[in-house]
């Protein structure tokens, strides 16, 4: 209406807004009203606990935060967006994947997975960390940190896993699978003989296809992001203490999206 009035004024015709509204049968209040939208804001009572949690655990996403705090995940995501806390992940795009059996299991002690990674240990240089995980509960059962990446490191992690799960060393009640890559450690005579002695069966992924051992690979990434990369280890002992505390946190306190926001320990208790 304002545009029409301005056009008539330019042509030398002065018409009031009331007259224009009568001509076009338009209520005047709709002409003068300008809706004012306030900028969306997050409620401090909701944003406060979220801020405290992500300051303590910066790597947590909105789903983990929602599960931890018992809040609706959509509400948490909206607060992340309003406060500028949400980090956008880089698009990966399509990549060809080999068709192979993934490292999953339908029950505890059906398939375990193991792998090695490297962690900087300050004055002790590069350290080798061996991990063993239950592919059903995502529980980190065994780990060992050493200055050498020999078979004894992987063997120590496996024996700790057996003690954690079964309470003692010896042949397991029922044989199950232990998945690993084809590295020299896991194919060595010492390690393969040890695995057989405990009644386990080894299975190896296709060479150069780490996605087939994706369960333990993802745990290694999480450990590095949430623990190793957030500390500057001074020595092997310092790294062992911090990593041990984080593994306790991971198993007993950290909710896992793939487990319905339960911790690995809770998932094992329900499945056992």
Helices and strands as residue ranges (DSSP letters): H 2-10, H 17-24, H 28-32, H 44-56, H 62-69, H 73-83, E 111-120, G 122-124, E 126-134, E 140-146, H 151-166, E 177-180, H 189-197, E 201-204, G 210-213, H 214-226, G 228-230, H 236-252, G 257-259, H 264-271
